[in-house]
């Protein structure tokens, strides 16, 4: 196994009451990882609270507090529970029992350096998968001064402002439609739908194309920010944290997410943008467009471009 660059090294906490074992582990691992040590469970917990390592190599029988208790502490602690844990012990059955408590793997003493490195790498990989599974990806955007978000899994693509064909007798929030990949796609003005005010001119706005479950749909917004991955633990019920400016969004919210700036941002569900009655009307309008003869379709689209250019 080639040694990673120093700046990329994962951090390990080695916990054992034997200086000889700790010296063996340091000799086997120091070229590959950043290491810290503890000689009993109480000391290990103190180290864990000081700085969160990527993984722990944990002995079981120790004075003051055994490794089983340290493992339980790790898995019950919200900020530590994704850490990789490798049990290193002479007690085979007890080490196996720790798998049910949340240990990633176990290795019996005495062990060989290459075997220890392989098991540590496996525990780190499992820890990474655990952390990834706890994350959700979001796309944040702005309308006026309001930051909002969508789950990235509900976003198909982002387009610049473009020419739209208006719907006959459409509500003010329905800007029009355009053809995307040979499919008629409706575009909603998020500002008019919610009562928020745009802060940028029409040509500078963006259209977010949603993966809506029942129709092709886009929303017109002011600015689109880079996607972010957030831990599920920073998601909150919107009822307690919703800012007054977003009261009109209440029925469309999924939850609040703490974005990178530290503030909680309302996250909206794509399927909740339009109520059922308006959704049926819009779907009917799109159905009529699909049924329109091609010549009429092209004339309608050209006429719309002259009347409604974003």
Buried (B, 14 or more C-beta within 10 A) or exposed (E): EEEEEEEEBBBBBBBBBEEEBBEBBBEBBEEBBBBBBBBBBBBBBEBBEEEBBBBBBBBBEBEEBBBBBBBBBBBEBEEBBBBBBBBBBEBEEBBBBBEEBBBBBBBBBEBEEEEBBBBBBBBBEBBBEBBEEBBBEBBBBBBBEBBBBBBBEBBBEBBEBBBBBBBEEBEEBBBBBBEBEEEBBBBBBBBBBBEBEBBBEEEEBBBBBBBBEEBBBBBBBBBBBEEBEBBEEBBBEBEEBBBEBBEEBEEBBBBBBBBEEEEBBBBBBBBEBBEEEBBEBBBEBBEEBEEBEEEEBEEBBEEBBEEBEB
